[in-house]
Amino acid sequence: MATIPGALNPEVCPCAAAADGRVYPVERAARAWDERFSSGLVREVGEVLAAYGYPVIEDDCPDFYALMWCLWRFCYGHAGHPPAGGGTAAGSDREGGR
């Protein structure tokens, strides 16, 4: 199992930190919304959690948005801020989430 170096800034969540051997976070084009990231993706991750016995995460609730931001940080890191005024999870849904 890979480990996150202890030398990382303690204020940076290890899930969002770039480190040797990691594929994530990925680069995101500036001012462009990544169509792969949608409310469907967040919903499907929530469904996987529920299938493993964790509580169900309903759409448009605080837990849904917390999961959305955790996934965003994991995928894009701290530098991958979403474009202003667009691309919220609810506003970028694609049928089936894929």
QUIGIUR-V317069 format. One line per field, one symbol per residue. ss: DSSP state (2 for helix, 1 for strand, 0 for the rest). psi: psi as a letter, one per 20 degrees, with the letter a starting at -180 (. if undefined). burial: I if it has 9 or more other ideal C-beta (glycine too) atoms within 8 Angstrom, else O. Layout:
ss = ???
psi = ???
burial = ???
This chain:
ss = 00000000000002220000000000000000000000222222222222200000000002222222222222220000000000000222002220
psi = pqqppiiqpiipphhjppqpiqhqqrqpppkppoihorhhggghghhgghhjjrqpoqqlrhhghghghggggggiahilqqqpjrkrghikqqpij.
burial = OOOOOOOIOOOIOOOIIOIOOIOOIOOOOOOOIIOOIIIIIIIIIIOOIIOOOOOOIOOOOOIIIOIIOIIIIIIIIOOIOIIOOIOOIOOIIIOOIO
